[in-house]
Amino acid sequence: MGQREGVQHYDDIGRGYAARRRADPRIQDIIDRALGGSERVLNVGAGTGSYEPNDRHVTAVEPSMVMIAQRPPGAAAVIRAVAEFLPFRDAVFDAAMAVLAVHHFADIPRGLGEMRRVAKRVVLLTYSPDFDLFWLTREYFPEVADWDRRRLPFNEDLTQWLGGAEERVVPIPNDCTDGFLGAFWGRPEAYLDPAIRGGISTLTLIDPTTVEARLRRLADDLQSGAWDAKHGELRWLDSLDVGYRLLVANGTG
């Protein structure tokens, strides 16, 4: 997905995004701790402002006007720009962060290089394409796994492009308040809700006929008890590793 296509995609699906994608406080805490003592923070691919810390000086970068329009009153100042061409001087920020945004960069190595250039630390929340971890992509939506294998870099690649990084597992709470792909691992009925699916970008990239067929199969398995017979214990877990990772790296500034 190129730069223009990526912006258009979020202009198409982004309406009402703020209501579906609300920061989970436990994930927020993990990100805040990774930012350390950083006072000047750049949020790249900032969207509607989820996970922007409210106790630091934040500047947001976002290319989609639809997303920018949904930023709440009092949110950080936002500049319409893309990761590959950040309009800032070298090392002007203490940290640059990107939350579930890297796979939408048109040129990921260049975007990460720009983040390293403008900030002393880089913090990425991303999704590792290890699809055996998640029943939804493994058993019902292999098309998502296929798309992500083509588009989503493995963390080894991200680490190399960052010039080295510490990798941390981000367990996803069973009652996660955000609405990303893996948020409902213990609440499978949620994937049948079109409003929830509207906030999951990868599901909007699959042929709608295929999506409907996969959802009918999931609905049938939930009704028959087949899903619970295989995965029902997940409903009682507090959190689970479904492939989300935090990468923390030093910039070049």
NORPE-V794757 format. One line per field, one symbol per residue. ss: DSSP state (a for helix, b for strand, c for the rest). phi: phi as a letter, one per 30 degrees, with the letter a starting at -180 (. if undefined). burial: I if it has 9 or more other ideal C-beta (glycine too) atoms within 8 Angstrom, else O. A space follows every 50 residues. Layout:
# NORPE-V794757
ss: ???
phi: ???
burial: ???
This chain:
# NORPE-V794757
ss: ccaaaaaaaaaaacccaaaaccccaaaaaaaaaaaccccbbbbbcccccc ccccccbbbbbcccaaaaccccccccbbbcccaaacccccccbcbbbbbc caaacccaaaaaaaaaaabcbbbbbbbcccaaacaaaaaacaaaaaaaaa acccaaaaaaaccccbbbbccbbcccccccaaaacccaaaaacaaaaccc aaaaaccaaaaaaaaaaaaaaaaacaaaaaaaaaaaccbbcccbbbbbbb ccc
phi: .dedddddedddcddidddcbceddddedddddddhddccbcccidhdje iddccbdcccbadcdddedcddeiddebcdacddbddbddhdcdbbbbch bedcddbdeddddddddcbdbbbbcbbddcdddbddddccbddddddddd ccdddddeddddijadcbdcdcddceddbdecdcecbdddddddddddcc ddddcceeddedddddddddddddjddddcbedddcddaadcjdbccbbd dcd
burial: OOIOOIIOIIIOIIOOIIOIIIIIOOIIOIIOOIIOOIOIIIIIIIIIII IIIOOIOIIIIIIIOIIIOIIOOOIIOIIOIIIIOIOOOOIIIIIIIIII IIIIIIOIOIIIIIIIIIIIIIIIIIIIIOIOOIIIIIOIIOIIIOIIOO OIIOIOOIIOIIIOIOIIOIOIIIOIOIIIIIIIIIOIOIIOOOOIIIII IIIIOIOOOIIOOIIOIIIIIIOOOIIIOOOOOIIOIOOIOIIIIIIIIO IOI
